[in-house]
Each structure stands twice: as C-alpha cells, then as structure tokens.
Amino acid sequence: MTQQMLDERYGRRRSTGRRVIGWTIIGAVAVGLIGWVGWGTVARSIDEIDDDLTAFEVVDAHTVSVTFQITSPPGRGVTCVLEAQDEEHGIVGWRVVEYPAVDTHARAFSEEIPTVALATNGLVNSCWVT
C-alpha cells in the first residue's frame, strides 16, 4: 500500500496550511521572547552602578575613612551604603550617603563612617540610582 492509499483509508489529510500557520505562530512567539529578554538585559544595565573601594583608614576607635569611586549613569543621583566592620566581620558602623546628579560618568569620594567600636576595615556595601 502507498501512503496515499493509507491516508484515504484512515481519513488522514495532509494540510500544509495548518503547518505554515503553526510555524508562523511559533516563530512570532520566539521573536517576541528574544525581544523581551533583550530589553530586560538592556533595561537592567541602564541603571547599573559599579563601585570600587580604593582605600580605607581606621582614623581612631570611633571613625573609619573610606575612599572609593563609582561609575554611574550621567544625570542620575546615587545613594551608597558605607560600612565599617570589626575583626569578626561584625558591623560596627554604617552610613548612607546621597550624591546629586552630575553630567560625568565616573566620580571619586572620601567619606568618614562613625563607629561604636574599633573597626578593622571599611567598605562600600552597595550603591543604587535614586
């Protein structure tokens, strides 16, 4: 028996129109999904901030000085959380600092963090666009 005879016997039809429509729908969904993932990646990187600690100094038992630089989107304000830790990595001081929007991409800062005990280091915990 040939394929045509079997198709006629069991009532099967080969419809190319349905196949074309099916693949068109699958292709449209795939293009939409790729666009959505691409836009999500771009949107996340637009507001991305990079902070780099360049130095810290334990001034005394109640103060730590941190020097750091950030790269942020121009024209957007930035808020950073600075932290001082003791020998056991317990937080002994922290400070939230806000920086106004400027037209430059990279900036450097030096800030002092008040502490409640002797700190052994200072660091930038996180920064975000405000």
Summary of the structure (lengths in Angstrom):
residues: 130
radius of gyration: 29.6
end to end distance: 74.0
largest distance: 95.4
contacts: 321
relative contact order: 0.19
helix: 30%
strand: 42%
